[in-house]
Amino acid sequence: MHSGDVKVAVIGLGYVGLPLAVGFAEKGIRVIGLDTDPDKISSIVAVEDSIVGIQSERIVNVCTGNAPSLTFTTDYDALKKVDVAIICVPTPLKDGIVPDLSFVELAAKEISKRLHDGMLIVLESTTYPGTTEELLLDLFESGASSNAALKLGKNYFLSFSPERIDPGRTDYTIENTPKVVGGVTDNCTEVTADLYRILVNSVVQVSSPKAAEMVKLLENTYRSVNIGLANEFALICDALGIDVWEVIEAASTKPFGYTPFYPGPGLGGHCIPVDPQYLAWKMKQLRLETKFINLATEINQSMCEHVVSKIVKALNLKGKNLLRAKILVLGVAYKNDVADIRESPGIKLISSLMKSRALVSYHDTFVPQIRVRDKSLESVELTPQLLSTADCVVITTAHSYYPIDLIVDESSIVVDTRNATS
């Protein structure tokens, strides 16, 4: 594949799909961004500030002019004229434990209706091992059965390539992050690798879609269990009166055999809290128990209530209790300097505090409004008066713009879950 003679459709224009679409367009590829949400497309075209982790100039550059390289649609019929369809739709969990592949299945069904000679389909959405071959392949083979000329690996191709985007990060981009690809056949793998070589510096080919699917789950499960260990150490250090951050910093001086992970108020984002559950669910279908993964999840999910208990203890030392206490939460984005609130620890904390009938407000310039427990909350202005009148200030996201000295000087109590005040 070469940039001048291929047309790509990216299905799903969120934190994964939009940067991918823009990246291909910048390489001279003709790209169609397809999303079923017309409001999302309108916000992208209008280059609104809330667009995920992408510089507005990049979007303008590929979407304007007489022959823009990136166009948008809500119509799946656009797939009739593309060479490649890349699926980047959400893969959430039902009830926190069961994989919900409804968005993937919908996209795949629409593609199968328009499957044509030479078409490459790539799934990038994170999922359990076997999805590409067990779900997508069946759908596409059904679509191919209506056209006897379509043979997998010969004139249509199917692969999995896990997304590795880290929202808000600038040192590792799509281009300089190696891309793992695994096709249903060797030809599928080669065709997919050729496509991504247009965009990325390094392509890593694996033996199958299952292997590629497992790569992503290993990456994020590794982070989940290590953060779980860090969180458990935080609980232990609290009980022993030891500063866990001092311990981690000192341990990090060892030049081998140790990689630092950091405790916090809980896991956030779509990947790390969710991906291990995909693997645990799949193993449960095989009657295998993922004890280590499950324990890490349990510890990570307990951190919100641990933060609440620290708030209660701090208030008690001042002769106050949580009921009707004024609590200011700093940060509802799941990580610093992004607007992403998926699985936000800050929002979970606010919900828990509201349940205890505390008077909760929050500040986060990246997230101007949230809805918690059927109540709409707006970000308040961070002022000396706001800080001084709060009974407790809780730092849940370490945004780089926070005036830490002001927060420490003006607040009567600061519960710092991110070591931002060090």
N, C-alpha and C positions, 0 to 999 in steps of 0.2 A: 504494500500500500504506500502511496505517496500523497503528500498534502494537496497536490493540485487536482487529483482525480478521485477523491473520496468524499462522501457526504455522510456526516454523523448526526444521529439523533440522540440527545441525552434526555432520558425520561426521569423527571423529578429534579426540581431546581432549588434544592435546599443547600445545606452546608457542604454537601459532597458534589451534587450535580452542577450547581452554578459555577464554582471554580473550575471544574473539569471542562464544562462547555466553553468558558472564556479561554481557558488554556489551549484547547484545540483550535479555537477561532484565531488566537494570536499566532498560531503556526501556519495559518493560511488554509486551514480546513473549513469547509462550509458546514456550519453546525446549525441544527434546529434544536432549540430548547423546548421540550414538551412538558407541560404541567397541567393537571386537570383543574387547578385553582387559578381562575382568571385574575383574581386580586393579587396573587403573588407575581404573576407576569406583569401586571400594571405597575407594581412597586419596583420591579427590576427595570422596566423601561423608563420609569420616572427617576431612576437612580436615587432612591430614597436612602437616607442615612442608615436605616436599619438593615440594609442588605448585608448578608453574612460575609464577614471577613474578607472583603474584596474591595480594592480601591475603585472609586467611582470612575476615575479616568480610564481604567482598563475596560470597563463595561461600555463606556461611551465610545471608545476607540474601535471596538469590534461591532457595535450595533448601529453606527451611523454611517452616513455617506451614501453614494449612489448604489454601491454594491456591498452592503454589510455582510461580514462573514458569519455573524450570529443573528438569527431571527428566532421568534418565539411563536408558539401555537398551543392551543388546547385540543387540537384535532388529531386523533391517532392516524387518520388517513395520510398524514404527512409521511408516515413510515413507508408508504408505497414507493417513495422516491429516494430513500436513503440506502446506503451500503452497510451501515453499522447502527445498531440500536444498543445503547448502554443504559442499563436499569440502575437508577440511584434513588430508589424510593425508600420510605421509612420501613423498618422492621421492628415494631415495638413488641411489648409483651402484654398478654391478656392476664389480668389479675396478678401481675408481677412475676408469673412463672411460666406461662404457656406462650410459645412463639406465635405471633400474629403475622402471617405471610400474605394477608389479604391484598396488600398494595402490590407486592411482587406478583402474585397470581393474576391480579387484574391486568397489570402491564404485560405479563407474558401472554395472556389470552388475547389481548389486543394485537400484540406482535404476531401471534400465530395465525390470526386472520389475514395478515398482510405479508406473510412469509414469502420471500421470492428468491430467485436464483442469485447466488453470490452473497447473500446476507449474512453478516456476523452479528451475533447477539452475545453481549457480555453482561453478566450480573455483577454489580459492585456492592450491592447492599449486604450487610453482614447477616449471616444466617448459620444454621447448623450444618454439619457435614452431610452431604447427600442431597441437598436441596436442588442443586443444578441438574443432577442426573435423575433424581426421583420425581421432582415436580416439573421443572421447566422442560426437560427432554421429552417427557410424555406429552406435554401440551404441543410442543413443536413437531413431534413426530405425527401427532394427529393432524396438525396443519399441513405437514408435508404429504400425508397420505392422499390429500386431494389433488396433489400434483406429483405424479409418479417420477418426474424428472429430478425432484429434490432429494438428494442423498446427503446425510450428515457427514461432514468431513470432506465432502467433494464439492458440493455447490451450495451448502449452507453450513454455518459454523456456530458452535456454542461453547462458551468458556465462563469461568469465574475468575475475577480479579479483585481482591479485597481493597477497598478504599483505605487510605492511610492519612487522611487529612486531619490535622490538629488545629481546630479553629483558633485564630488569633496568633498563631506561631508564624514567624517570618524567616527564621533561619532554615527551616525545612519546608520546602514547597512541593507541589506536585512534580516539578521538573527534577529536583535533586533528591527525591525520595525513591529508592528502588521500587519497581512495580512487579509484584508477583502475579503470574498468570498460569492457569491450569485449564486446558481444554479437554473436552470429552474424547477427542481423538488427537493424535499427534499433529495432524494438519490444522485442527482447531487451535491448538496451542501456538503453532507457528504463525498463523494468520493474525491471532490476537497480539502476539509479541511484536509483529511488524507494525500493527496499528499504534501501540503504545510507544514504540521507539521514535515515532514522530514527535512525541511530547516529552518523554522522560529520558533521563541520561542512562539509566540502567534498568533492564528488564530481567527478572529472575523467573525462569521457566520451571514448573514442577510437574509431576507425573500425571496429575488428575485434578478435576475440580474439587474433589473431596480434600485433597492435600492443601489446595489453595484456601478452601473454606476453613480448614483447621489452623492454617497459619494465623489468620486474623484472630481466631479464638484463643490461640496460645498467647499471642502478643498482649491481648487485653486481660486475659485471665492471669497472666504473669503479673501485670500491674495491680489487679484487684487483690490477689493474695498477698502481695508484698505491702500494699497499702493497709490491708487487714492486719498484717504483722506489726506495722508501724503504729496503727491505731491501738492494738492490744498493748504495745509497749507504752503508749501514752497513758492508758488506763493504769498500768502497773506503776509507772513513774508518779502519776498523780497520787496513788495510794501510798507510795513511799516518800512523798515529798521531794521528788527529784525533778529537775527541769529536763523534760524529754528532748527539747530542742538542743540543749547543751550536749546531751549524750549523742545525738545524731551528728552534730557538728564535729565532735571529737572523733567519733567512729569513722567519719568520712575522711579523716587524715590517713587512714590505712590505704596504701596504694594498690592493694590487690584483695580479692576475696570479699569485697563489700561494695554494694551500690546503695546509696541513700534513697529511701522513700520516706514520705512525710505524712504525719497524721493530720486529721482535719475533722470537720463537722459531718462528714459522710461523703459518699461518692456522688458525682454529678456527671452530666453529659449523657449522650445516647449510648456510648460504647462501653465504658468500663463497668457501670452498674448492670448493664443489660446482657452483654455478650457471654459472660460466664453462665448465665441462666439458660441461654440457648444450648450450651454444651451439656449442662446438668439435665435439662429436659430430654435431650437426645439420648443420653446415657440411661436415663430412667426408662425410656422405651425399650432399651436392651437389658433392663433389670440390673444395671450397674449403678452403684452409688458413688457420687463424687464428693466424698467426705471433706476433703481439704478445701475444695471450692465452696461448698456449702457453709463451712465454718467461717471462712473469710467473709462471705456475704453476710452472715449473721452478725459478725463483729462490726463490719462497715455500716450495716443498717442500724446498729445500736448507738452510733455516735451522736445522733441527733438528741436522744434522750440524755446522753452523758453531758452534752452541752447545756441542756435545760437544768440538769442537776447542779452544774457549776454555777449557773446563773442564780439558782435558788440559794446555794450556799453563800455566794457573794452578797446577795441581798440580805440574808439572815445576819451576816456579820455587821450590817448597817442597821439592824433592827427592823428590816422590812421583809415582806413576803411577796410572792409572785402575783397574788390577786390584786389586780388594778395597778400593778407596777408599770411605769413607763419604760418600755424596752425599745431601744433604737437598734435595728439590725442594719449593718453596713454591708451591702452586697447580696443580690439575689441571683446574679448570673452565676453559673456553676463554676466558672473559673475567671481569673482576672482578665480584664480588658477585652471582654467579648460581651455580646448581648444575648447569648444562648442561655435559656433557663430550663432546658430539658433535664429532668431529674435533679433540679436545683436543691442542694442542701439548705440554702437560705430560706427557700419557700417552705420546705418541710419544717424547718425550725419555727418560722412564723406561724404556721398552722398549729403546731404543738403549743406554742405560747398563747395563741388565741383561744385554744381549747381550754387552757388553764385560766382564762379570763384576764390575761395581762393586756395592757394597752400598748399595742405594737404599732410602730411606724418603721419605715425603711428608707434608705437612701441608696440609689444606684443610678448614675446618669446614663448608663447603657440600657437600663430597663425602666422606662418612665412609668409603667403601669403593670400591675399584676392582679390576678384574682385568686383569693384564698378563702376557702370555706364559704363560698357564695358571696364574698364581699370583695368589692373593688378597692384596691389601694393604689395610691399614687406616690411616686418617689418624692420625699420632702427635701427641701434645700438644707444642705449641711452648713449650719451656722454655729458660732460659739454658744448662742443662746439655746439652740436645740440640744447641743451636747451637754450643757450645764444643767438643763432641766430634766434630762433623762435619768431615770434611776439606774439604768444599766445600758451600756453600749456594747454590742456584740459584733465583732469583725468576722464575717463569714466568707468574704471574698476579698482578696488582697489586691484591689485595683491600684494601679500605679499612681493614679492622681490623688489618692487620699492624703490629706494633710496630717500625717501621723502625729507630729508634735502637737498640733492643735487638738487632736482627738484625745491624746494622753493628758494634756494640760487642763482641758475643760471638763472632762468626764469624771464623775465620782467613782464609777466602776467600769472597767473595760475587761470584757472576756474576749481574749484574742485567740481564735481557733486556727490562725494561719501564721503565727509568729511574725505578724506585720510590724509589731511595735518593738522588735528587738533592736 
